[in-house]
Amino acid sequence: MTTLTIPAWSRYYNLTKPKVVFLIVFTAMVGMLLAADGAVPLDIFVFGLLGIGLAAASGAAINHVVDEHIDRIMERTKNRPLASGDLSQKAALFFALSIGALGILMLMLFVNLLTAILTFFSLVGYALIYTMYLKRATPQNIVLGGAAGAAPPLLGWTAVTGQVETEALLLFLIIFIWTPPHFWALAIRRREEYAKAGIPMLPVTHGVDFTKIQILLYTILLFVVTLMPFVIQMSGLIYLAGAISLGVGFLYYAIKLYRHKEPNVIAMKTFGYSIFYLSLLFAFLLVDHYARIFIRGYLL
């Protein structure tokens, strides 16, 4: 019987957490497009997304290097390239640092210095401060470390404008508030694995019931925050309708999770919905933006 070998490129590709990076690049792209009244310059669009994406992939790869021993313990992560032995730590770290440096350099040369600096701090925040310290130090790790994961739309905005503006900070805030209920739902399902690995996730340190309350409170706060783009006239009725509909859906899952005595199945459904929620919420921002541009052009 012959055994299938995994191509080398596939091992490195999996090291970057491609699904996560795709969502990061998508939200960065939305930030770019929202920042522009017309078309985004092609060089800014291409090099901006490449630079941000490479930096995000670098952070993911460094996370694999640092967490290799944890990944071996947890069922969810035991087949990752390092945990499974498909790649060495040395090769993975060299790859991570190389693509990270390339991404930052690309932003410096072809986009602007502000975006390069903010992307660098985002990479350091996730790969070093969160992964190496916060993740192991406090049950508020996801809240405190969420700033790095919330940066992409802000980075996309600054890539186009060269400035940090109120609208960009609001996009940042939405993802920052979204992150805890998104990840804590997964942490409820994987709480025994986190406990075994010695990671102080909230369901491990404070229990499932407390975590369910926190998920519900953050979801309510998220619902309010996602109305702010309409309040400050950054977006219009299309986005408002989408944000309310999606927010009601998220609240439905959060309330159902809060009430359910056997939370594992509902927790994973909540986790899955949260990814769908964020993707569609940003899609509504984009559709609303271009609809308003079209209407203004038509009226003129």
N, C-alpha and C positions, 0 to 999 in steps of 0.2 A: 504493500500500500504506500502510495506517495503522499507526502505531507505538503500542504500549501505553504509557501513562504510569503511573508508580507513585504511588499516592495519598500525600499528604503524611504522613498518620497512619502509614502503613505504613513509611515511611522512618524516622520517629522510633521506631516500635516495634522495627524491626530494629536500631536503634542500641543498644538496651538488652540485647542478647544474651538474648532471651526464654527459650531453652531452659536456659541457665545460671541465670537468675533463678528459673525455675520450680523447679529443684532446690534452690536456696538457700531459697526460701520453703517448700518441702516439709520440708526438714530443720529449719527454724525452727519450723514447725508441730508437728513431732514433739517438739522440745524443749519447746514449750508444753504439749502434751498429756501428756508424761511427767512434767512438773512438778506436774500437778494430779491429785489422787485422784478428783475428780469432774469436772464440767463446767468448762471455762474460761469465765470471764465473757465475754459476747459482745463488749463494747466492747474489752476487752483483746485478744481473739482477732482481731477485725476490724482495729482500728487498729494493733495490733502487727505483724500480717503485712503490712498496707499500708505501714507505716513502714519496716520492714526491706526489703520488696520494692522500694520507691522508692529507698532508699539504695543497694541493690545495683544497680538499673538505672542510677542516677546514676554509680556507679563504672564500670560497663560502658561508658557513653557517654563518660566522660572518657578511658577507655582507648582508645576509637576516635579521639578528638581527638589525643591524644599520639602514637599509633602510626600516624597516617594515612600517613606516608611508608613505613613498614614494611609496612603492609597492601597498599600498591600493588605491592610487590615480590613478596609471597608469593601463591602460587596459591590457597591456602586462604582468604585474606582479601581478595583483590582486588575482590570484588563487594560489600564492605561499603559502607554509605551514603556515607561520606566518601571512601573510596578510589575509588569509582566516580563521584564527582562529584554524587551525588544530593542531598547536603546540604553546606552551607558549614560551616567550622569555627566561625564566630561563632554560627550558629543552633544547632549541636550543643552548644557549650559553654553557651550560655544555657539550653537545655533541660536539660542535665545538672545544672547548678547549681540550677536551679529545682526539679526533682523531688527532688534531694538535700536541699535546705533544707526542702521540704515534708515529706519523710519524717522528718527529724530533729525538726522542729517537732511533727509528729503524735505522735511517741513521747514528747516532753516533756510535751505537754498532756494526752494521753489514756492514756498507759501509765505510765512512770515515768522519773525522771531518769537512773538507772543504765543502763537499756537505751538511752536516747538517747545518753549519753556513749560507751558501748561501741560502739554502731552508728556513731557519728561517727568514732571511732578506727579502726574496721574500714574505713570508707570512705576515710579518709586513708591507711591502710596499703596498701590495694589501688591506689587511683587515683593516689597521689602517690609513696609510698615504693617500692612494687613497680614500678609502671608506668614511673615517671620515673627511678628510680635502680637498684634491684636487678636488674631485667630486663636492663639494659645493662651491669651492673658485675661480675657474678659468675655462674659456672655453678651456684652454689647458690641462684640466684634463686627457684626454685620452693619450695625448702625454707624459706628465710627469709621469703618472701612468703606462704607457705601459711597463716600465722596469720590473715590477713584472711579468706581463703576458708573457714577452719574455724570462724569465729565464729557463723554463723547458729543452730545448735541451742543454743548458750550464750545468745544473744540471746533466743531464744524462751523459754528457761528463766527468765531474769531478768525478762522481761516479766510472767510469772505470779507469781514469788516475790519479786522485788525484791532477790534475793541471788545471789551467785556461789557455788555449792555443788559438792561433789565430783562428783556425778553429771553436772552440766553440764560440768565440766572434762573428764570422761571422754568425753563426746560430742564436745567440741572436739578432744580428742586423736585420736580415731578418724579424723576428717576430715583432721586435720593429717598423720597418718602415711599416709593414703590418697592424698593429693595428689601426692607425688613419683612413685610408680609409675604413677599415672593419667596424669600429664602427660608423663613421660619416654617412655612408650610412643608417644605422639603425636609427641614431639620426634625420636624415631628415624626415624619415617616422613618427617618434614618437615625433617630435619637440613640438607639442601642449601639449602633456602629460608632457614632460620635463618642459615646461614653467609653466604649472599648478602646478607642484611639486616644482618649484623654483630651478631647477638644471640648471646651466649656460652652457649647451651644446652649441657647436659652432653654430648650426643653430638657436638657440634661441637668442644668444647674437650678432651674426654678420650676420645673415640671411642665407637663403638657397643658394643664388647665390655665396656668398663668400665661403660657405662650399663646394659647388660643385667644385670650382676652387682648393681648398685645396686637395680634394679627387683626382683630376686629377694630381696635382703636386706630391703628395705622391705616386701615382701609377706609375708615370714615374720614380721617384727615386727608388721605389721598383724594377722595371724592371731592372734598372742598378745594384742595389745591388745584385740581385739574379744571375747575371752573374759572380759575384766575385768567387764563389767556383770553377768555371772552370778556371778563370784567374789565381788563385793561385795553380792550379793543385790539388785541394782537390777532384774534381770530373771530369768526362770525358764527352764524347759526348752524352751519353744517357741522363744525367742530363741536359746538355746544350740544347738539343732539347726539353726536357720537359719544362724547365724554359722559353724558348722563346715562345713556344706554349701557355703555361698558362699565361705568361705575356701579350701576344697579346690579349688574351681573357679578361684579367682584364682591359687592356687599352680600349678595345671595350666598355665594360660596363661603365667605367669612362667617356669616351667621350660621349657616349649616354646619360648618366645622366647629364653631363654638358650642352648638347644641348637641353634637354627635358624641356619644359615649365611646365609640370605637373609631377614632379619628383617622386611622392610617389611610384608608381608601379616599376619604374626603380630602385629606391633606394633599394627596398627590393630584387629585382633580383640581384643587385650588391652585397648586403649583403650576399645573399645565395651563389653567385659565389665565394665570397671571402673565405668562409669556405671550399668549394670544392677545391679552388685554393691552400690553404695552405696545406691541407691534401695530395693532389696529388703531390705538389712540394716536400714535405718531402718523399713521397713514391718514387719519382724519384731519390732523393739523395740516398735512401737505395738500390734501384735496381742497380743504377750505381756503388755504392760501392762494392756490391757483384759480379757484372759482372767483375769489374776490378780485384778483388781478384781471381776469377775463371780464367781469362785470364792469369794473372801472374803465377798462379799455373800450367796452361796448358803449357805455354811456357817454364817453368823450367823443 
